[in-house]
Amino acid sequence: YQVNLQGQAQQGMGGAGTAYMKDAAALFFNPGGVSFLNNRSINLGVSATFAKSTFLDKNTNQTANTNSPNSFPFAAYGVCGATDSSKLKYGLAVYTPFGSTIQWEDNWMGRFALTRLQLQAIFFQPTVSYKLNDKIGIGAGFVYAMGKVNLQKDIPVADASGNYGHAELSGKANGFGFNAGIYFKPAEKFSVGLTYRSQVNMKVKNGEATFTVPASLSANFPNGKFTSSLPLPQVLTLGLASSLSSKFNVALDINYVGWKAYDTLAFDYETNTSSLADTKAARNYKNTFAFRLGGEYEVVDFLALRLGIAYGISPVQDGYVTPETPDANRIIYTAGLGFNNKGKLSANVSFYFSSFKREDTNIETGLSGTYKTNVCIPGIALVYKF
């Protein structure tokens, strides 16, 4: 449920941007490098996410598909300083680094595990960056996160007509964290970035649990409040960037993601009964790496071409794959264009594609089969310099 779509220029380069200070999206990629930006600017971007998953049941050879709604993760950045050349820069970033919605077709074979899951997290990050000298910049931003969750699944109890019961858990969440980075430019054509984005624990304190069951079982499944939490993992990133010529730049990011924090999905209900106990479902995620490589070539003065590739290692261990996040190791292909007439307004577009599959038998639910997922994401951003 991590969404790496925080900058359209960087997205066209495989998502690499920790050592390549392209625009105000540096507020996310490396607060330390913001002080090296040569202008004040506003950057507004959005991506349209089209994702479809298919499940092939190992025991019956039946298939089920998702009909998830399209989502539109966004990012908005603003960077200012007393002057364009000021050593002290400050800014505000608002972006959506985590969240997804997955919805399976009605009556599919895994409906007792999940029918729908919607996660959303919006980060607000005021940031300060300072250039220590011509080679080193440091920066940090405080993060306030707000979001929501909606989880639905069927319950294996049926009425006289054979209709199964249904559970819906919905609530709002919030949390706190920070984003800090160092930017080092030892030579004119080479730079290094190191960033740390802290873990944010999203806590749901007054969620609403709603159960639709036969009247004879309503006392066993009382509607009421629940509490829960979901960790949004820490990320440590090393970035390298180099200008191979006056028109050709390359960037590499290596992410180490602290997914191990997501070991359990727990729900604590306000009222417990013999049929409704507090739940603790094992997730046992592991820490993983992701590698992002991209290049940018200035074709003509007003047009830049970008290409990228990334490889992400799944944090989901064998035996713990769920229809919530049918994850797998994946290769991501990206491309993008930058339009700049050397005036105040410029634009970036990007395209992201990934296809991956995973076969597994879940230890808890027994759901066994193969998940296949295709993801296509076009995106656009407008940049205004002032």
Disulfide bonds with the S-S distance in Angstrom:
none
